[in-house]
Amino acid sequence: MDIESDQEELYRLAEREVNTLLTRAKQLNYTNWTDQDYIAVVALQFATAYVSMRQSREIGDEDLKRLKQLDEKLDNYLNALEG
């Protein structure tokens, strides 16, 4: 896998995170589970975290839009008072 040098630390941190989650999953010691099963569980954990983060960011964007609208209304009101 080719990795840009400026991204190397990011990949190392991600590797540690994957290994930590994989170790925790394997400690559950489910009967008849293969390494592939444990990796699938870790992938699902990452996907769930990613979706959750995206949803919270979208909510944040909506809040920012509302604040911008309120700011514009306030500016219009204050400008009307001055005029």
C-alpha positions in Angstrom: 0.0 0.0 0.0 1.5 3.4 -1.0 0.9 6.1 1.5 1.9 9.8 1.2 4.4 10.7 3.8 2.2 13.5 5.2 -0.5 10.8 5.8 1.7 8.3 7.4 0.9 9.3 11.0 -2.8 9.2 10.3 -2.5 5.6 9.0 -0.4 4.6 12.0 -3.1 5.9 14.3 -5.8 4.2 12.3 -3.9 0.9 12.5 -3.6 1.2 16.2 -7.3 1.8 16.5 -8.2 -1.1 14.3 -5.9 -3.4 16.3 -7.4 -2.2 19.6 -10.9 -2.9 18.4 -10.0 -6.2 16.9 -8.3 -7.3 20.2 -11.4 -6.3 22.2 -13.7 -8.2 19.8 -11.5 -11.3 20.0 -11.7 -11.2 23.8 -15.4 -11.9 23.4 -14.3 -15.3 22.2 -17.4 -16.3 20.3 -17.6 -20.0 19.4 -16.8 -20.8 15.7 -16.0 -17.2 14.8 -13.1 -16.7 12.4 -10.8 -13.8 12.1 -12.9 -12.6 9.2 -16.0 -12.5 11.5 -14.1 -10.4 14.0 -12.9 -8.0 11.3 -16.4 -7.7 10.0 -17.6 -6.6 13.5 -14.8 -4.0 13.7 -15.7 -2.7 10.2 -19.3 -2.4 11.3 -18.2 -0.4 14.4 -16.2 2.0 12.2 -19.1 2.3 9.8 -21.5 3.1 12.6 -19.2 5.7 14.0 -18.7 7.3 10.6 -22.5 7.5 10.0 -23.1 8.9 13.4 -20.4 11.6 12.9 -21.9 12.5 9.5 -25.3 12.8 11.0 -24.1 15.1 13.8 -22.2 17.2 11.3 -25.4 17.6 9.2 -27.3 18.7 12.3 -24.5 21.2 13.0 -24.8 22.5 9.4 -28.5 23.1 9.9 -27.8 25.0 13.1 -25.3 27.1 11.3 -27.8 27.9 8.5 -30.4 28.9 11.1 -27.9 31.2 12.9 -26.9 32.8 9.6 -30.6 33.4 8.8 -31.1 35.0 12.3 -28.0 37.1 11.8 -29.4 38.4 8.4 -32.7 39.2 10.0 -31.1 41.0 12.8 -28.9 43.0 10.4 -32.0 43.9 8.3 -33.8 45.0 11.5 -30.9 47.1 12.7 -30.4 48.7 9.3 -34.2 49.5 9.1 -33.9 51.3 12.5 -30.9 53.4 11.3 -32.7 54.3 8.0 
